[in-house]
Amino acid sequence: MEKRVIPVKTVERLVLYKRLLRDILAKGESSLYSHQLAKMANNTPAQVRRDLMMIGYAGGTPRKGYQTQELIDRIIQILDESKEQKIVLVGIGNLGRAILSYFSFQQPGFTIAAAFDSDESKTNRVIAGCRCYHLREFAEKIKETDAKLGVITVPAQHAQQVADMMIECGIKGILNFAPIPLKVPDNVFIDRIDITMALEKVAYLAG
Ligand code: NAI
């Protein structure tokens, strides 16, 4: 199945299911029912069944439910996570360093292969296990790492220029932390994380 035919919201739920299923497996539960997964994921059993049908998973039985490991394997196969995903990060400031530290504890499936900054004092060194280079080395290093994903943690006014450079060097997916919408061509997927917007949503829904 082509990755692109799965709706973004379904992909988000699959990623969540995978994480929950791994937790379940770590607790020794080798099978579970759709209503249990739905409860943990905060949605409905019907939604879980629809999502699993969409990825062609037919391994469950009414008596035993789904096989946890089998379902994890199927989601991994669909999300094409069989190989380690290489990431490059641009902007080694406060946020960039926090992300590098987080990933130094081996997040399964992802490695930050290199980080870049325009400030010489932050480059030519290793931070949280990650090699940090000057921006001018970007094109050369990206070829060596073969990274296809990029993370942007530079100030807003530089973010578009960084995205353009990433795309020119073959990056296919970008996670943008800068508080500005970026323009990318149709063949590149971009997503944005904004803690302020997320908090505004939580504050509104809580109040
Ligand atoms: P910072 O000022 O500590 O770090 C920014 C880094 O980017 C610096 O190391 C600087 O040298 C580098 N830089 C600037 N222009 C560059 C360029 N053209 N190419 C390469 N490197 C460049 O800032 P901080 O606090 O780390 O924030 C970074 C970005 O993340 C900002 O856009 C900020 O608004 C955003 N942010 C987003 C959050 C979110 O929830 N999405 C939370 C916190 C910050």
Boltz pocket constraint, residues with backbone or C-beta under 6 A from the ligand:
constraints:
  - pocket:
      binder: B
      contacts: [[A, 90], [A, 91], [A, 92], [A, 93], [A, 94], [A, 95], [A, 96], [A, 116], [A, 117], [A, 118], [A, 119], [A, 122], [A, 135], [A, 152], [A, 153], [A, 154], [A, 155], [A, 156], [A, 158], [A, 161], [A, 162], [A, 176], [A, 177], [A, 178], [A, 179], [A, 193], [A, 194], [A, 195], [A, 196]]
      max_distance: 6.0
